Amino acid sequence: PTGKFYTRYASAAAGIRAFSIGYDKTLAAKIDPIVVAIANSFTPFPTGPMPIAAAPTPAMPAAGKPPSPITASNVLGTGLAVAKRQIVTGADVGTCKDPRAGGVKPLRIGGTGPWLWDFADDLKAPSARLASRDMMEGSQLLVVGFSVESAPARLDATPGVTIDGTAISAPLQPGASGAPVFDQSGAFVGLVGTVAADGRRIAGIMPTTRYALVAPEKVNAVAANIIGRQSISAAPMRAAEIVNAIKPSLVPIQCGP
């Protein structure tokens, strides 16, 4: 009754790795921030890319139209530019009455997941150049998406691991809905499905959870085959290299101005 504890674990082909911290509630004011710091630095399988935080990313408005302010409170997910006037995302905005991307209203939204957004004018986000390859169980992955934990919203890179080739296990923020996912070689392996906005936090952070992946084939089906194939022997890339390559093509998905 007088204690607090925090436990975090992750599983992969190498097994299960975890840590647990227990302390008296009277020490919570001092220990809680330390627990958060430890949890954020926990890398159970450190051969994969390490988490990094990219610099704040500006809005990607359509030419000639003023963007709406991009705050952490109105960001629902992440969109990927696939043409001059199109983005694709795995984020479901079905309950939003005023969806926007980078502060700009779309002309139309098509698809059933993933969704293709069309705009009246060219976006300032360049079209992504992507290549995919088959995933292996337990592969280390990197999710590049917007974070709702800061204002203005910024891009975060979060490590994860594949599950059954159809899902990812990672501690994702709600802004990661629809975010692109890459393996260690920089190959595109899919888009994150919807991440619940009311997810349960532990010690102030999101725990590692299973999320569905939208396969590259489904993205190609709605985005005119924008994804090619990558050689299996492709050399590993650093997390920062992957982020820098894809960052210009990402836009925040918002609900309302």
Protein Blocks (a to p, Z undefined) as FASTA:
>chain_A
ZZccdddddddfkbccdddddddfklmmmmmmmmmmmmmmpcfblmbccddddddddddd
dehiacddddfklpgbdcddfbfkbccdfbdcklpcbdceehiacfbdcdjbiaddddfb
dcfbdcdddddddddehiacddddddfkbccddddddddddehhlaccddddfklgopac
ddfkopafbdcddddfkbcceehiacddddddddfklmmmmnoopaccddfklccddfkl
mmmmmmmmpccddedZZ
